[in-house]
């Protein structure tokens, strides 16, 4: 198997201990199992971890399956990108079986049938008379030959190692594909939840502006304010209506994206997701884990090993080869008359290439440069992994701080709006000032929703950076695809063209 040490492939899937954690806070209270921005002045936020195993319940007491984990599980089994990559891995598994075939003999059977028909004429000679003889002779022959490579210049060994490293690289790329699909699912899920919450805010905001317009019209009718105030309220309501209509369109667009990545329509009662709590406590720990465990880095390491083995494959063209052949042939009536032939032979041959035009040397040089390129690709992936880990960690910390600030802003803006509404009644502030404060509260509520969603996304991004955004590590309630099953089924198979390991989930 691969000559890399186990430490170079830490993505061998052991649980990282991602632990449940849920904290739900609201302006002025506690709310369980929900993440919404309430209508009016109360802003509610719930954050914790999506790994909590407590089922979400509806009012009737039955479990609601509309969770992020359920969406991830559905995508894990049905997403065509994942299925495509799994098929690609199975095809790569066959490279090992092909390489092992270089150790085995080649057995060939031959059979032929012939028919000879003609006339043999003998001219008269001195003392002998000539004659003519017609013949019709069928012929049959059959045989078997065996060729066994003894030494191929190290080509078979190098090809086998190259194939095994290619398989390990492809397994890492399967994890890459799984994480990319899961990232798309998380983003689509959060976008739908955000859109629903923002649409709810916009609907409430439109209702508030409608009530404000009615109150303004009554006051204008009584002569307390002018028609300018009414026009301002009408403009604010029209703008709120346009914002609500745009929010409805955005929700439908994000529902289409959800359908694409998950494979089903998003239900109306998606359970708001919670942030993951990583088993790492500092940015430095996250970056160190990413360097070791990011699947892109792991794939690059095995690609480098495979390219180094390709040098050995190319170098084998310069080496001598030794092979053995044996054959047996049985023939009947191959000549005129009736004859019987039984031929056997065995030979051991060796060949040493002296000069083959120089192309074989170029192939070795090219393979070495490709190995050097692969080594640089490892450094590229390591730097990328460190950048992703650091960026996601910083976004995670920034979003946590933003949630607290936005919650304070919502509370303060709601208090200010309430006071300005009372001031407007007694005429100490203008209608425009009240409308502007209502818009300020709206933006603060939306910012709180987005910062909550951004926090969830950043925790999943950090989890992907360290190579743990997988069905196994997220403990999804779904049968796992065994990436080794097909490999084991075909590794030592001597013949057969059937598909194998077909009972695997997600095929």
C-alpha positions in Angstrom: 0.0 0.0 0.0 1.1 3.7 -0.1 4.5 4.5 1.2 3.4 7.7 2.8 3.2 7.6 6.6 -0.2 7.6 8.3 0.6 11.1 9.6 0.5 12.3 6.0 -3.1 11.2 5.6 -4.8 12.3 8.8 -8.1 12.6 6.9 -8.6 8.9 7.5 -11.8 9.9 9.2 -11.7 9.8 13.0 -14.3 11.8 14.8 -13.1 15.2 16.1 -15.5 15.4 19.0 -17.6 18.3 17.6 -19.8 18.8 20.6 -23.4 20.0 21.0 -23.9 23.6 22.2 -26.9 25.8 22.0 -27.5 29.2 23.4 -30.7 31.0 22.4 -31.1 34.6 23.5 -33.7 37.3 22.8 -34.0 40.9 23.6 -35.8 40.7 26.9 -36.0 36.9 27.2 -35.0 33.4 26.2 -36.4 31.5 23.2 -35.8 27.8 22.5 -35.3 26.1 19.1 -35.9 29.2 16.9 -33.8 31.8 15.1 -36.0 34.7 14.0 -36.2 38.4 14.1 -39.5 39.1 15.7 -42.0 41.6 14.3 -42.0 45.0 16.0 -39.1 45.9 18.2 -38.0 42.6 19.7 -35.0 40.9 18.0 -34.6 37.2 18.7 -31.4 35.2 18.0 -30.6 31.6 18.7 -27.2 30.2 18.1 -25.4 27.0 19.1 -24.5 23.9 17.1 -26.1 22.0 14.3 -24.6 18.8 15.8 -27.1 18.8 18.7 -29.0 15.6 18.6 -32.1 16.9 20.3 -34.9 16.5 17.7 -36.9 19.5 16.7 -40.6 19.1 17.6 -43.7 20.7 16.2 -46.6 21.7 18.4 -48.3 18.3 17.9 -45.2 16.6 19.5 -44.0 14.9 16.3 -40.5 15.3 15.0 -40.0 17.8 12.2 -37.5 16.5 9.6 -36.8 19.9 8.0 -33.3 20.5 9.5 -29.9 21.2 8.0 -28.8 17.7 9.0 -31.7 16.2 7.0 -30.8 18.4 4.0 -27.1 17.4 4.2 -28.1 13.7 4.5 -30.4 14.0 1.4 -27.6 15.6 -0.6 -25.1 13.0 0.6 -27.2 10.2 -1.0 -28.5 11.9 -4.1 -26.3 14.8 -5.2 -25.0 14.0 -8.7 -21.7 15.8 -8.1 -20.9 13.3 -5.2 -22.2 10.4 -7.3 -20.0 11.4 -10.2 -16.9 11.6 -7.9 -17.6 8.2 -6.4 -17.8 6.7 -9.9 -14.5 8.4 -10.7 -13.0 6.9 -7.6 -14.2 3.4 -8.6 -12.7 3.8 -12.0 -9.4 4.9 -10.3 -9.5 1.8 -8.1 -9.2 -0.3 -11.3 -5.8 1.1 -12.0 -4.4 -1.0 -9.1 -6.0 -4.1 -10.5 -4.5 -3.3 -13.9 -1.1 -2.7 -12.4 -1.2 -6.0 -10.5 -1.9 -7.7 -13.8 1.7 -7.0 -14.8 2.8 -9.7 -12.3 0.6 -12.4 -13.9 1.1 -14.6 -16.9 -0.6 -14.2 -20.3 -2.2 -17.4 -21.5 -3.4 -17.6 -25.1 -5.2 -20.4 -26.8 -5.2 -20.9 -30.6 -7.3 -23.1 -32.8 -7.6 -23.4 -36.6 -9.2 -25.5 -39.2 -7.9 -25.8 -42.8 -8.9 -27.6 -45.9 -6.5 -28.5 -48.7 -7.7 -29.6 -52.1 -5.8 -30.1 -55.3 -4.0 -32.4 -57.8 -0.5 -33.6 -57.6 1.0 -34.4 -61.0 4.3 -36.3 -61.6 5.8 -36.0 -65.1 7.1 -39.3 -66.7 10.8 -39.9 -66.2 13.2 -42.5 -67.6 11.9 -45.8 -66.6 8.9 -44.4 -64.7 5.6 -43.4 -65.9 4.0 -40.1 -64.8 0.8 -40.0 -62.7 -1.8 -37.6 -61.3 -3.3 -37.8 -57.8 -6.1 -35.7 -56.5 -6.3 -35.0 -52.7 -8.9 -33.4 -50.3 -7.3 -33.1 -46.9 -8.9 -31.3 -43.9 -6.6 -30.0 -41.2 -7.1 -29.2 -37.6 -4.7 -27.6 -35.1 -4.8 -26.2 -31.6 -2.4 -25.0 -29.0 -1.8 -23.0 -25.9 1.0 -20.6 -25.1 2.0 -19.0 -21.8 4.1 -15.9 -21.3 5.3 -15.0 -17.9 7.2 -11.7 -17.2 10.1 -12.3 -14.8 11.7 -8.9 -14.6 10.3 -5.8 -16.3 13.0 -3.3 -15.2 10.9 -2.3 -12.1 8.0 -1.1 -14.3 5.4 -3.3 -12.7 6.4 -2.4 -9.1 6.5 1.3 -9.9 3.2 1.1 -11.8 1.5 -0.6 -8.8 2.8 2.1 -6.4 1.7 4.8 -8.8 -1.8 3.3 -9.0 -2.2 3.0 -5.3 -1.1 6.5 -4.6 -3.6 7.7 -7.3 -6.4 5.8 -5.5 -5.5 7.6 -2.2 -5.4 11.0 -4.0 -8.8 10.3 -5.5 -10.2 9.3 -2.1 -9.0 12.7 -0.8 -10.7 14.4 -3.7 -13.9 12.6 -2.9 -13.7 14.3 0.5 -13.1 17.6 -1.3 -16.3 17.0 -3.4 -18.2 16.1 -0.3 -17.2 19.2 1.5 -18.0 21.4 -1.5 -21.4 19.9 -1.8 -22.1 20.3 1.9 -20.9 23.9 1.8 -23.3 24.6 -1.1 -26.1 22.9 1.0 -25.3 25.0 4.1 -25.2 28.2 2.1 -28.5 27.4 0.3 -30.2 26.3 3.5 -29.1 29.5 5.4 -30.0 31.7 2.5 -33.6 30.3 2.5 -33.9 30.8 6.2 -32.5 34.3 6.0 -34.8 35.2 3.2 -37.8 33.9 5.1 -36.8 35.9 8.2 -36.1 39.1 6.2 -39.3 38.7 4.2 -41.2 38.4 7.6 -39.4 41.6 8.7 -40.3 43.4 5.4 -43.9 42.3 5.6 -44.1 43.6 9.2 -42.3 46.8 8.1 -44.8 47.3 5.3 -47.7 46.9 7.8 -46.1 49.4 10.1 -45.8 52.0 7.3 -49.4 51.3 6.3 -50.5 52.0 9.8 -48.3 55.1 9.9 -49.9 56.4 6.7 -53.4 55.9 8.1 -52.4 57.7 11.3 -50.8 60.5 9.3 -53.9 60.9 7.1 -56.1 61.2 10.2 -53.8 63.9 11.7 -53.6 65.8 8.4 -57.4 65.6 8.2 -57.6 67.2 11.7 -55.2 69.9 10.7 -52.4 68.8 13.0 -49.9 68.2 10.1 -49.6 69.0 6.5 -50.1 67.0 3.3 -46.3 67.0 3.0 -46.3 64.6 5.9 -48.9 62.4 4.2 -46.7 62.3 1.0 -43.7 61.3 3.0 -45.7 58.5 4.6 -47.0 57.4 1.2 -43.5 57.3 -0.2 -42.2 55.3 2.7 -45.0 52.8 2.2 -44.4 52.4 -1.5 -40.7 51.9 -0.8 -41.5 49.3 1.8 -43.8 47.5 -0.6 -41.0 47.4 -3.3 -38.5 46.0 -0.7 -41.0 43.3 0.3 -41.5 42.4 -3.4 -37.8 42.1 -3.9 -37.5 39.9 -0.8 -40.1 37.6 -2.2 -38.2 37.3 -5.5 -34.9 36.6 -3.7 -36.6 33.9 -1.6 -37.8 32.1 -4.7 -34.4 32.3 -6.4 -32.7 30.9 -3.3 -35.3 28.1 -3.1 -34.4 27.2 -6.7 -30.7 26.9 -5.6 -31.8 24.8 -2.6 -33.6 22.5 -5.0 -30.5 22.2 -7.1 -28.1 21.2 -4.4 -30.4 19.2 -2.0 -32.6 17.6 -4.7 -35.9 18.5 -3.1 -38.0 21.7 -2.6 -37.3 23.6 0.5 -40.3 23.2 3.0 -41.9 26.3 4.5 -40.8 25.4 8.1 -37.1 24.9 7.8 -35.5 24.7 11.3 -33.0 27.5 11.6 -29.4 26.0 11.8 -27.0 26.5 14.6 -23.2 27.2 14.4 -20.8 24.4 14.9 -18.5 24.5 17.9 -15.1 23.5 16.7 -12.7 21.3 18.9 -10.1 24.0 18.4 -9.6 27.1 20.5 -7.2 29.4 18.6 -6.5 30.5 15.1 -3.1 28.9 15.2 -4.6 25.5 16.1 -7.0 25.8 13.2 -4.3 26.7 10.7 -2.1 23.8 12.0 -5.0 21.3 11.6 -5.7 22.6 8.1 -2.1 22.1 7.0 -2.3 18.5 8.1 -5.8 17.5 7.4 -7.3 19.6 4.6 -8.2 17.1 1.9 -6.8 19.3 -0.9 -3.4 19.1 0.9 -3.8 15.3 1.3 -4.7 14.9 -2.4 -1.7 16.9 -3.4 0.6 14.8 -1.2 -0.5 11.6 -2.9 -0.4 13.2 -6.3 3.3 14.0 -5.6 3.9 10.4 -4.6 2.2 9.2 -7.7 4.3 11.5 -9.9 7.5 10.2 -8.2 6.4 6.7 -9.0 5.9 7.7 -12.6 9.6 8.4 -12.8 10.2 4.7 -12.0 7.8 3.7 -14.7 9.6 5.8 -17.3 13.0 4.7 -16.2 12.0 1.0 -16.7 12.2 1.6 -20.4 16.0 1.8 -20.0 16.3 -1.4 -18.1 16.7 -5.0 -19.3 13.7 -7.3 -19.2 13.5 -11.1 -18.7 10.5 -13.2 -19.6 9.6 -16.9 -20.0 7.4 -18.5 -22.7 6.1 -22.0 -23.1 3.8 -23.4 -25.8 2.2 -26.6 -27.0 0.8 -27.2 -30.5 -1.1 -30.2 -31.8 -2.0 -30.5 -35.5 -3.6 -33.1 -37.7 -3.5 -33.4 -41.5 -1.7 -30.2 -42.1 0.2 -31.7 -45.1 -0.7 -33.9 -48.0 -1.8 -37.2 -46.8 -2.3 -37.7 -43.1 0.2 -36.4 -40.7 0.3 -35.7 -36.9 2.3 -33.0 -35.2 2.9 -32.4 -31.5 5.2 -29.5 -30.8 6.3 -28.2 -27.4 8.8 -25.5 -26.6 9.9 -23.4 -23.6 12.3 -20.5 -23.6 13.6 -17.9 -21.3 14.6 -14.7 -23.0 16.3 -11.5 -21.9 16.6 -8.2 -23.8 18.6 -5.1 -23.1 17.7 -1.9 -24.9 20.8 -0.2 -26.3 19.3 2.8 -28.1 15.7 3.5 -28.8 15.9 6.9 -30.5 16.3 9.0 -27.3 12.6 9.3 -26.5 12.9 7.1 -23.5 15.4 9.5 -21.9 13.1 12.5 -22.6 10.3 10.5 -20.9 12.4 10.2 -17.7 13.3 13.8 -17.7 9.7 14.8 -18.2 8.5 12.6 -15.4 11.0 14.2 -13.0 9.9 17.7 -13.9 6.3 16.6 -13.3 7.2 15.3 -9.9 8.9 18.7 -9.1 5.7 20.4 -10.2 3.6 18.2 -7.9 5.9 19.0 -5.0 5.2 22.7 -5.6 1.5 22.0 -5.8 1.7 20.6 -2.2 3.0 24.0 -1.0 0.3 25.8 -3.0 -2.4 23.7 -1.3 -0.9 24.2 2.1 -0.8 27.9 1.8 -4.4 27.9 0.5 -5.5 25.8 3.4 -3.8 28.1 5.9 -5.5 31.1 4.3 -8.9 29.5 4.3 -8.5 28.5 8.0 -7.4 31.9 9.1 -10.0 33.7 7.1 -12.9 31.5 8.3 -11.6 31.8 11.9 -11.5 35.6 11.7 -15.0 35.8 10.0 -16.3 33.5 12.8 -15.0 35.8 15.5 -16.2 39.0 13.7 -19.7 37.6 13.2 -19.9 36.6 16.9 -19.0 40.2 17.8 -21.4 41.6 15.2 -24.3 39.6 16.6 -23.9 41.3 20.0 -23.6 44.7 18.5 -26.5 44.2 16.1 -28.7 42.9 19.0 -27.9 46.1 21.0 -28.6 48.2 17.9 -32.0 46.6 17.5 -32.9 47.1 21.1 -31.7 50.8 21.1 -33.4 51.6 17.7 -36.7 50.0 18.9 -36.6 52.1 22.1 -35.8 55.2 20.0 -38.7 54.5 17.6 -41.1 54.1 20.4 -40.1 57.4 21.9 -40.2 59.3 18.6 -43.7 57.9 17.9 -44.8 59.4 21.2 -43.0 62.7 20.4 -44.8 62.8 17.0 -48.1 62.6 18.7 -47.4 65.7 20.8 -45.8 67.4 17.8 -42.2 67.6 19.1 -40.8 65.6 16.2 -41.6 65.3 12.5 -43.2 62.5 10.5 -40.0 62.2 8.4 -37.9 61.6 11.5 -40.2 58.8 12.6 -40.1 57.2 9.2 -36.3 57.5 9.2 -36.1 55.8 12.6 -38.4 53.0 11.4 -36.0 52.4 8.5 -33.0 52.4 10.8 -34.7 49.8 12.9 -35.4 47.7 9.8 -31.8 47.8 8.7 -30.6 46.8 12.2 -33.1 43.8 12.3 -31.9 42.7 8.8 -28.2 43.1 9.9 -28.9 40.9 13.0 -30.4 38.2 10.8 -27.5 38.3 8.4 -24.9 38.3 11.1 -26.5 35.2 12.6 -26.5 33.4 9.2 -22.9 34.5 8.6 -21.8 33.1 11.9 -23.3 29.7 11.0 -21.7 29.8 7.6 -18.3 30.8 8.9 -18.2 27.9 11.4 -19.0 25.4 8.6 -16.3 27.1 6.5 -13.8 26.6 9.3 -14.8 23.0 9.6 -14.3 22.5 5.9 -10.8 24.1 6.1 -9.7 21.5 8.6 -11.2 18.7 6.6 -14.1 17.8 8.9 -17.1 18.8 6.9 -18.1 15.2 6.1 -21.1 13.0 6.8 -18.9 11.0 9.2 -17.7 13.9 11.3 -21.1 15.7 11.3 -22.6 12.4 12.6 -25.3 12.5 9.9 -28.1 10.0 10.3 -27.4 8.4 7.0 -25.7 5.2 5.8 -22.1 6.1 4.8 -20.5 5.3 1.4 -17.5 3.0 1.9 -14.9 4.3 -0.4 -12.8 1.1 0.1 -15.6 -1.4 -0.7 -15.1 -1.4 -4.5 -11.3 -1.3 -4.1 -11.4 -4.5 -2.0 -13.8 -6.2 -4.5 -11.5 -5.7 -7.5 -8.0 -5.6 -6.0 -7.1 -9.2 -6.5 -9.8 -10.2 -9.0 -8.4 -12.3 -11.8 -11.3 -12.0 -14.2 -14.9 -10.7 -14.6 -16.5 -7.7 -16.1 -19.4 -7.2 -13.8 -19.9 -4.2 -11.5 -19.1 -4.8 -7.9 -20.0 -3.3 -4.5 -23.3 -2.2 -6.0 -25.2 -2.2 -2.7 -23.2 0.9 -1.5 -25.4 3.8 -0.5 -25.1 6.9 -2.7 -24.3 5.0 -5.9 
